[in-house]
Amino acid sequence: MKNGYKSVLQILININKKLLFSFTITMESIRQKQIAELIRRNFSTVLSEEGKYIYGQKVLVTVTTVKMSSDLQLAKIYLSIYNTENKQEPILELEEQYHRLKQSLYSKIKKQMRVMPEFKLYLDDTLDEVYKMDDLFKKINQQSNPFDLKA
């Protein structure tokens, strides 16, 4: 039972470190938020149009967030990936098609921006962490209440 609590506590600490780190880096300006939202919406459209040719139709890739650098030259795009065991593979396939994706994105946002920022793709695994925590809480609850028939 102590091991279950220890692993839950470790996951909570890791998530809190990620959140604290992301909030303490810098405060985003209004312009950064506007550009990030513009890129998020349009990159989602690009993925829905181009994605089936890059990583196939069975894999589902969604854009969760976009973070812009203070000079608006770099966009960090966080992706959630579903329906595959190897979540890094679609990101690698997208990185191989970087120029195609950048060209498609630029064609959609060229009237709103003068300079197209570079972008990097990252795996957003917060939902996976939530599922792991939920499973751990269920295990702890079952261990603490072995005669409980509700689970």
VENBEL-V864580 format. One record per residue. N is the residue number from 1. RES is the residue in three letters. SS is DSSP state (@ for helix, = for strand, . for the rest). Layout:
<<N/RES/SS> <N/RES/SS>>
//
This chain:
<<1/MET/.> <2/LYS/@> <3/ASN/@> <4/GLY/@> <5/TYR/@> <6/LYS/@> <7/SER/@> <8/VAL/@> <9/LEU/@> <10/GLN/@> <11/ILE/@> <12/LEU/@> <13/ILE/@> <14/ASN/@> <15/ILE/@> <16/ASN/@> <17/LYS/@> <18/LYS/@> <19/LEU/@> <20/LEU/@> <21/PHE/@> <22/SER/@> <23/PHE/@> <24/THR/@> <25/ILE/.> <26/THR/.> <27/MET/.> <28/GLU/.> <29/SER/.> <30/ILE/@> <31/ARG/@> <32/GLN/@> <33/LYS/@> <34/GLN/@> <35/ILE/@> <36/ALA/@> <37/GLU/@> <38/LEU/@> <39/ILE/@> <40/ARG/@> <41/ARG/@> <42/ASN/@> <43/PHE/@> <44/SER/@> <45/THR/@> <46/VAL/@> <47/LEU/@> <48/SER/@> <49/GLU/@> <50/GLU/@> <51/GLY/@> <52/LYS/@> <53/TYR/@> <54/ILE/@> <55/TYR/.> <56/GLY/.> <57/GLN/.> <58/LYS/.> <59/VAL/.> <60/LEU/=> <61/VAL/=> <62/THR/=> <63/VAL/=> <64/THR/=> <65/THR/=> <66/VAL/=> <67/LYS/=> <68/MET/=> <69/SER/.> <70/SER/.> <71/ASP/.> <72/LEU/.> <73/GLN/.> <74/LEU/=> <75/ALA/=> <76/LYS/=> <77/ILE/=> <78/TYR/=> <79/LEU/=> <80/SER/=> <81/ILE/=> <82/TYR/=> <83/ASN/.> <84/THR/.> <85/GLU/.> <86/ASN/.> <87/LYS/@> <88/GLN/@> <89/GLU/@> <90/PRO/@> <91/ILE/@> <92/LEU/@> <93/GLU/@> <94/LEU/@> <95/GLU/@> <96/GLU/@> <97/GLN/.> <98/TYR/@> <99/HIS/@> <100/ARG/@> <101/LEU/@> <102/LYS/@> <103/GLN/@> <104/SER/@> <105/LEU/@> <106/TYR/@> <107/SER/@> <108/LYS/@> <109/ILE/@> <110/LYS/.> <111/LYS/.> <112/GLN/.> <113/MET/.> <114/ARG/.> <115/VAL/.> <116/MET/.> <117/PRO/.> <118/GLU/=> <119/PHE/=> <120/LYS/=> <121/LEU/=> <122/TYR/=> <123/LEU/=> <124/ASP/.> <125/ASP/.> <126/THR/@> <127/LEU/@> <128/ASP/@> <129/GLU/@> <130/VAL/@> <131/TYR/@> <132/LYS/@> <133/MET/@> <134/ASP/@> <135/ASP/@> <136/LEU/@> <137/PHE/@> <138/LYS/@> <139/LYS/@> <140/ILE/@> <141/ASN/@> <142/GLN/@> <143/GLN/@> <144/SER/@> <145/ASN/.> <146/PRO/.> <147/PHE/.> <148/ASP/.> <149/LEU/.> <150/LYS/.> <151/ALA/.>>
//
